[in-house]
Amino acid sequence: MAAIHLTPNIALVGGGVYGLSHLLDCNVYLIHDGREAALIDAGAGVEPERIVANVREAGVERLESILLTHAHADHACGAEAIRSVLGGQIAAADPDAGLIVAGDDEALGLDAARRGGTYPPDYQYRHSRVDRILHHGDEVRIGRLAAATLAVPSHSLGSVCFQVGDALLSGDVVFVGGTISLLNVPGCELANYRANMRRLAGLGVRALLPGHSLFCLEGGQRHIDRAITELGYSRPPRNLS
């Protein structure tokens, strides 16, 4: 399956829901400026060669960075295998960076996910080293492009989004329709959503590119703003999970 080019500089190169890669994979995005390239997230590590093939189909043979939005298996476990073929520094924010390196299944929420049927019983986390620890406001250069790091502890304590121009790659923080992803696992807290989602207000987002389900190429900020508004209500906001 080929990469799906969403904007002049962003392509979808993985995602089980779209049949681009293994069913367990989150949406995996390629940022490229014609010379340098980075991945946003890396899938579950079950068939990473499918993501590698899509990256190459998009004309990229080497990555500068693999930027992980958080530590959950469907986003982070393909990182080491992809890096071994295409190179690139792996970057993530603490405390999720520590989990990617050496977290146990309980802290990663993987035990609960297996029990709930999200992963098969024999699925194992694929740890990797992390070369760069990201902080809120850090900028990652991708040739002439820049990915701004927005730390939004919420879906996990180390969740980050990346803004590239008027596109927001939002991981599992916020989705099209203004939904969030609140899980019953360590580190995922509604209180953190309430405290931190306003970091995504006023960004002028055009393309909202989340880690699962639909993406949108126009009017992305209104989906984010809807989630922020609903987090101010007494009832829980709508939840993707």
C-alpha positions as CSV (number, residue, x, y, z in Angstrom):
1,M,0.0,0.0,0.0
2,A,1.3,3.4,-0.9
3,A,1.7,6.5,1.3
4,I,-1.2,9.0,1.3
5,H,0.0,12.5,0.7
6,L,-2.1,14.9,2.8
7,T,-0.2,18.2,2.3
8,P,2.9,19.2,0.3
9,N,5.0,18.2,3.3
10,I,3.0,15.6,5.2
11,A,2.1,12.0,4.2
12,L,0.3,9.2,6.0
13,V,2.6,6.2,5.9
14,G,1.1,3.9,8.5
15,G,-2.3,3.2,10.1
16,G,-4.2,0.0,10.7
17,V,-7.6,1.7,10.2
18,Y,-6.6,2.7,6.7
19,G,-5.0,-0.6,5.8
20,L,-1.6,1.1,5.3
21,S,0.1,-1.1,7.9
22,H,-0.6,-3.6,10.6
23,L,-4.0,-3.4,12.3
24,L,-2.5,-2.5,15.7
25,D,-0.7,0.5,14.3
26,C,-1.7,4.1,15.1
27,N,-1.7,6.7,12.3
28,V,2.0,7.3,11.4
29,Y,2.9,10.5,9.6
30,L,5.9,11.4,7.5
31,I,7.1,15.0,7.6
32,H,9.4,15.9,4.7
33,D,10.8,19.0,2.9
34,G,12.3,17.2,-0.1
35,R,15.7,16.8,1.7
36,E,15.1,15.8,5.3
37,A,12.3,13.8,6.9
38,A,10.9,12.7,10.2
39,L,8.3,10.3,11.4
40,I,5.6,11.2,13.9
41,D,5.0,7.9,15.8
42,A,6.1,4.5,14.7
43,G,3.3,2.0,15.1
44,A,3.1,-1.2,17.2
45,G,6.3,-2.9,15.9
46,V,4.5,-6.0,14.5
47,E,5.2,-5.4,10.8
48,P,7.4,-2.3,10.7
49,E,8.6,-3.2,7.3
50,R,5.3,-2.1,5.9
51,I,5.8,1.4,7.3
52,V,9.4,1.4,6.0
53,A,8.1,0.5,2.5
54,N,5.6,3.4,2.6
55,V,8.3,5.8,3.7
56,R,10.4,4.7,0.8
57,E,7.5,4.9,-1.6
58,A,7.2,8.6,-0.6
59,G,10.8,9.1,-1.8
60,V,12.5,9.0,1.6
61,E,15.5,6.7,2.3
62,R,16.7,8.3,5.6
63,L,15.0,9.8,8.6
64,E,16.4,12.6,10.7
65,S,14.1,12.0,13.6
66,I,11.4,9.6,14.9
67,L,9.2,11.8,17.1
68,L,7.0,9.9,19.5
69,T,3.8,11.5,20.9
70,H,3.7,9.1,23.9
71,A,4.8,5.7,25.1
72,H,1.8,3.5,24.4
73,A,2.6,0.4,22.4
74,D,0.7,1.3,19.2
75,H,2.7,4.5,18.9
76,A,6.2,3.6,20.1
77,C,7.0,0.0,19.6
78,G,8.0,0.2,15.9
79,A,10.6,2.9,16.6
80,E,13.7,0.7,17.1
81,A,13.0,-1.5,14.1
82,I,12.3,1.5,11.8
83,R,15.4,3.3,13.1
84,S,17.6,0.2,12.3
85,V,16.6,0.6,8.6
86,L,16.1,4.3,8.0
87,G,18.1,5.9,10.8
88,G,16.9,8.9,12.8
89,Q,17.1,10.1,16.4
90,I,14.2,8.9,18.6
91,A,12.7,11.7,20.6
92,A,10.0,11.7,23.3
93,A,9.0,13.7,26.4
94,D,9.4,12.5,30.0
95,P,8.1,10.6,31.8
96,D,7.0,8.6,28.8
97,A,10.6,8.6,27.5
98,G,11.6,6.5,30.5
99,L,8.7,4.1,29.8
100,I,9.8,3.7,26.2
101,V,13.3,2.8,27.4
102,A,12.4,0.5,30.3
103,G,8.8,0.7,31.5
104,D,7.0,-2.3,32.8
105,D,3.7,-3.5,31.3
106,E,1.6,-2.2,34.2
107,A,3.0,1.3,34.0
108,L,2.6,1.3,30.2
109,G,-1.1,0.2,30.5
110,L,-0.3,-2.8,28.4
111,D,-1.5,-5.4,31.0
112,A,-4.9,-3.7,31.0
113,A,-5.0,-3.4,27.3
114,R,-4.3,-7.1,26.8
115,R,-7.1,-8.0,29.3
116,G,-9.5,-5.7,27.4
117,G,-8.6,-7.3,24.0
118,T,-6.8,-4.3,22.5
119,Y,-3.7,-6.4,22.1
120,P,-3.4,-10.2,21.7
121,P,-2.3,-12.1,24.9
122,D,1.2,-12.8,23.4
123,Y,1.9,-9.2,22.4
124,Q,5.2,-7.9,23.9
125,Y,6.3,-4.3,24.2
126,R,9.4,-3.4,22.0
127,H,11.5,-1.0,24.0
128,S,14.0,1.4,22.4
129,R,16.5,3.9,23.4
130,V,15.5,7.6,23.4
131,D,18.1,10.0,22.0
132,R,16.5,13.3,22.8
133,I,14.2,14.3,25.7
134,L,11.6,16.8,24.5
135,H,10.2,19.7,26.5
136,H,7.3,22.1,26.0
137,G,8.3,24.7,23.4
138,D,11.2,22.7,21.9
139,E,11.6,22.9,18.2
140,V,12.8,20.0,16.1
141,R,14.2,21.0,12.7
142,I,13.3,18.9,9.7
143,G,15.3,20.7,6.9
144,R,13.5,24.0,6.3
145,L,10.5,22.8,8.4
146,A,10.1,23.0,12.1
147,A,8.0,20.8,14.4
148,A,7.1,22.7,17.6
149,T,6.6,20.5,20.7
150,L,3.5,21.2,22.7
151,A,3.5,19.2,26.0
152,V,-0.1,18.3,26.9
153,P,-0.1,15.8,29.8
154,S,-3.5,14.2,29.5
155,H,-3.8,10.9,27.6
156,S,-0.5,10.1,29.3
157,L,1.8,12.1,31.5
158,G,4.3,12.6,28.7
159,S,1.9,13.2,25.8
160,V,3.0,15.8,23.3
161,C,1.6,17.2,20.1
162,F,3.7,18.6,17.2
163,Q,2.8,21.7,15.2
164,V,4.2,21.9,11.7
165,G,3.0,25.1,10.1
166,D,-0.8,25.1,10.3
167,A,-0.9,21.3,10.9
168,L,-1.2,19.8,14.4
169,L,-0.1,16.1,14.8
170,S,-2.1,15.5,18.0
171,G,-1.3,11.9,19.0
172,D,-4.0,10.6,21.3
173,V,-4.7,14.0,22.9
174,V,-7.6,15.2,20.7
175,F,-9.4,13.9,17.7
176,V,-11.7,15.0,14.9
177,G,-15.1,15.8,16.3
178,G,-13.5,17.2,19.5
179,T,-13.3,13.9,21.3
180,I,-10.5,12.9,23.7
181,S,-9.0,9.6,24.7
182,L,-9.5,8.9,28.4
183,L,-8.3,5.4,29.3
184,N,-8.4,3.5,32.6
185,V,-4.6,3.1,32.7
186,P,-1.8,4.7,34.7
187,G,-1.0,8.3,33.7
188,C,-4.3,9.0,31.9
189,E,-6.2,11.6,33.9
190,L,-9.2,13.8,33.2
191,A,-7.8,16.4,35.6
192,N,-4.7,16.7,33.4
193,Y,-6.9,17.2,30.3
194,R,-8.6,20.0,32.1
195,A,-5.4,21.6,33.2
196,N,-3.4,21.4,30.0
197,M,-5.7,21.3,26.9
198,R,-5.7,25.1,26.7
199,R,-2.2,24.9,25.4
200,L,-3.8,24.0,22.1
201,A,-6.1,27.1,22.0
202,G,-5.5,29.8,19.5
203,L,-3.0,27.9,17.3
204,G,-4.9,28.5,14.0
205,V,-4.8,24.8,13.2
206,R,-5.9,24.0,9.7
207,A,-5.1,20.3,9.4
208,L,-5.8,18.1,12.5
209,L,-3.9,14.9,12.2
210,P,-4.5,12.6,15.2
211,G,-3.1,9.2,16.1
212,H,-6.3,7.3,15.3
213,S,-9.5,7.5,13.2
214,L,-10.2,10.4,10.9
215,F,-8.0,13.3,10.0
216,C,-9.2,16.6,8.6
217,L,-7.3,19.0,6.3
218,E,-9.5,22.1,6.9
219,G,-10.9,23.7,10.0
220,G,-8.9,21.7,12.5
221,Q,-8.9,24.3,15.2
222,R,-12.7,24.1,15.7
223,H,-12.4,20.4,16.7
224,I,-9.7,21.3,19.2
225,D,-11.8,24.2,20.5
226,R,-14.8,22.0,20.9
227,A,-12.8,19.6,23.1
228,I,-11.6,22.5,25.2
229,T,-15.1,23.8,25.6
230,E,-16.5,20.4,26.7
231,L,-13.7,20.1,29.3
232,G,-15.3,23.0,31.0
233,Y,-18.6,21.3,31.5
234,S,-19.6,19.2,34.6
235,R,-20.2,16.1,32.5
236,P,-17.3,14.2,31.0
237,P,-16.4,15.1,27.4
238,R,-17.0,12.7,24.6
239,N,-14.4,10.0,24.5
240,L,-12.9,8.1,21.5
241,S,-11.9,5.1,23.5
